[in-house]
Every structure is written in structure tokens, then in C-alpha cells.
Amino acid sequence: QLQLVESGGGLVQPGGSLRLSCAASGIFFSIYNLGWYRQAPGKQRELVAAITSGALTNYADSVKGRFTISRDNAKNTVYLQMNSLKPEDTAVYYCHVERPTTRANYWGQGTQVTVSS
């Protein structure tokens, strides 16, 4: 049974850093494309960063140079390192996995990130 367990969210001051983790079980992790999305109150969910099974990455313009997505296939885990956080980064962050061939996809439960002084 597939499970995605996120961790690492919290309250941080502007300019601070957080690292989000998403541990997966029940899937053949290494073949999946992975991503982090976020949803702020009153806004649509948006892609923050993605990494393919081949470790190609892409980022939303708003986070380029500040956030880094990475994956550890041995630990079935995807990370989002977030530096130089801004109040506008405040949102619920969701882990997303997608199997390239079938497009089957799954969401984590979300973790709250709040950037405030």
C-alpha cells in the first residue's frame, strides 16, 4: 500500500531555512517523477519544484536560486531544501509522485510552512 509521509514543515523567520522530506513506501520509487507543490490560502496549488527519475530538475521562477529539490532512491525519499525564505513562501507544501508510463500519481498529506517574524 502506497504511503507518502511528509515532514520538516514549521515556523521560520524571513531569511531562514527549512528542509522538507517525503518518505515513500509501497512503490518502486526510483522510476517515479517527484515534485513539491504548495497551496497558500485562497490560491491554487502550484508546482514549486520537480525532479525526474533521471534527476532532471525544474523550479518555479519564484523559488529559483533559493530552493533545491533532491532525491535519495536508496531511502525512497525526496527532499526540498528551502533557503532565504520569504513570507510569500507561506503555504501548505505537498509531495507528489507520478509514474511516467501510466501517469498514476499520488499526493502526500501536506505540511505547513509559515514564514513570519
C-alpha positions in Angstrom: 0.0 0.0 0.0 1.4 3.3 -1.1 2.2 5.9 1.6 3.8 9.3 1.4 4.9 10.8 4.7 6.0 14.4 4.8 7.9 16.1 7.5 10.0 19.2 8.1 7.5 22.0 8.0 7.2 24.6 10.7 7.5 28.3 11.6 10.6 30.1 10.4 11.7 33.8 10.3 12.2 35.5 7.0 15.6 34.6 5.6 15.6 31.3 7.4 15.8 27.8 6.1 13.8 24.6 6.2 14.2 21.1 4.7 11.1 19.2 3.8 11.2 15.4 3.4 8.8 13.0 1.8 9.3 9.3 2.5 7.5 6.9 0.2 6.6 3.3 0.6 4.7 0.8 -1.5 6.1 2.0 -4.9 9.1 1.3 -7.0 10.4 4.7 -6.0 13.3 5.1 -8.4 11.1 5.1 -11.6 8.8 7.8 -10.4 8.9 11.5 -11.2 8.7 13.5 -8.0 7.6 17.0 -7.1 6.7 19.5 -4.4 3.7 21.7 -4.8 2.3 24.3 -2.5 -1.1 26.0 -1.8 -1.5 29.2 0.0 -4.9 30.3 1.5 -7.2 31.4 -1.3 -4.8 30.4 -4.1 -4.5 27.5 -6.4 -2.0 24.7 -5.8 1.2 25.4 -7.7 4.3 23.5 -8.7 7.4 24.5 -6.7 10.0 22.1 -7.9 10.2 18.7 -9.7 12.8 16.0 -10.3 12.5 13.3 -12.8 13.6 9.6 -12.4 16.7 10.7 -14.3 17.3 13.5 -11.8 16.5 16.4 -14.1 15.1 19.3 -12.1 12.9 22.3 -12.8 11.7 25.1 -10.5 9.1 27.7 -10.3 10.6 31.1 -11.1 9.7 32.4 -7.7 12.0 29.9 -6.0 14.9 29.5 -8.4 18.2 30.0 -6.6 16.6 29.6 -3.2 15.1 26.1 -3.2 16.7 22.8 -4.2 14.9 19.5 -4.8 16.8 16.2 -4.5 16.1 12.6 -4.2 17.6 9.6 -2.4 16.4 6.4 -4.1 18.1 4.2 -1.5 15.9 5.9 1.2 12.8 6.3 -1.0 12.8 10.0 0.0 12.6 13.3 -1.8 13.7 16.5 -0.2 13.1 20.2 -0.7 15.8 22.4 0.8 14.4 25.9 1.2 16.7 28.8 1.9 16.2 32.6 2.1 12.6 32.0 2.9 10.1 34.8 2.4 6.7 35.5 3.9 5.2 34.7 0.4 6.5 31.2 0.7 4.0 30.5 3.4 1.7 27.7 2.3 0.9 24.0 2.8 3.5 22.0 0.9 2.6 18.7 -0.8 4.7 15.9 -2.0 3.6 14.4 -5.4 4.8 11.3 -7.2 3.9 10.3 -10.7 4.7 7.1 -12.7 5.9 8.2 -16.1 4.4 5.4 -18.1 0.9 5.2 -16.7 0.7 8.7 -15.2 -0.6 7.2 -12.0 0.0 9.8 -9.4 -0.3 10.3 -5.6 -0.2 13.1 -3.1 1.2 13.4 0.4 -0.9 14.8 3.2 0.8 18.2 3.2 3.0 20.0 5.7 2.5 23.6 6.8 5.4 26.1 6.2 4.9 29.5 7.8 7.5 32.3 7.2 6.9 35.1 9.7 8.7 37.3 12.1 
